[in-house]
Amino acid sequence: MIEFKTIESESTFLDPRKEFSPATVRFQVRVDPLTGRTCHFSHFGAIKPQKLDLPAYLSPEVKGFCPFCGQHREKATPKFTPDIVPEGRLTRGEALLIPNLFPYDIHSGVVIMTDDHVVGLQGFTKDRLLDSFSLGIDFLRRIADADTSLPYHLMTWNYMPPSGGGLVHPHQQYFATAFPGNQFMDELAAARRFYARHGQNYWRTLIEREREGSKRYIGRTGRGHWLVPFTCLGMLGDILCIFPDVFSIHDLSEEHIEGLVAGLEKVFRFYREAGVFSFNASLSLGPADQGYFSSCFRIVPRTFLNMRDFAPDLNFFQAILSEPICVVLPEDLCKDVKPYFE
Ligand SMILES: [Zn+2]
């Protein structure tokens, strides 16, 4: 039912590093078993995540004005209209929910995760993560009830400048939309076709299949299953957490959030050891009244290619060809992450 298709190939040239003797370099193209989209795997091991100087982000000339820092929050951040959040803003622990000053859709919130302006991965304590996710997901539930015309719900997170995040101060976006992006819609349509053809939820079938083979299955925390996908979106490889029994925002319980946070703490421990300082992450939630598109959390490391000219890790492949290119094989990434889940 699920086909993992790899096209292996190689390129030969005369290598100036070896007195122009022939050298052969292998690469792969993989076809995503759900969407049919391709992904290049090449340049293996050539790109390493770069270390960020976190304390430097606190120096006044770099920091500039931060609307999320304590004394500015009250004056510089917006408030919700009373029909959505009568209190204007919501808090839970250190987390503060505000509307996005640059909204992505009709209902668009931001969770400021911490009081501190600069937080390294070790600073994301269980409480900070639980409070932020719970607050944001409560907001998604609230807007799902208030406006049923926007069927898809998303948490998105840019962490640190290589990820494209405009503010260093930790924050996540939560919004409802009818247009959750091409990747999301491709996966949704393909999962619907898979269900029509096989009568099964693709994601549940994938988990069973990957657990047997175990080359990309990382482990389980609560009701979430962690694995490395067969094709990745990021250059350094993705990690997914699939919740097979969650389809829409209405199915997501506190127990799921606890499982997500428990696994994320392990991923962060791995990232700290691996030197990852930045990432993009998302939690996608499908429309109500369907049982074929499970909720997925995806995290993708990001880095500058070097700290000399800050070349980004995205290039013509992603910007123009819409083709991911990855320098790590998913099976190798899984082998590295798995010990943190045992
Ligand atoms: Zn700040």
Boltz pocket constraint, residues with backbone or C-beta under 6 A from the ligand:
constraints:
  - pocket:
      binder: B
      contacts: [[A, 66], [A, 67], [A, 68], [A, 69], [A, 115], [A, 116], [A, 117], [A, 118], [A, 169]]
      max_distance: 6.0
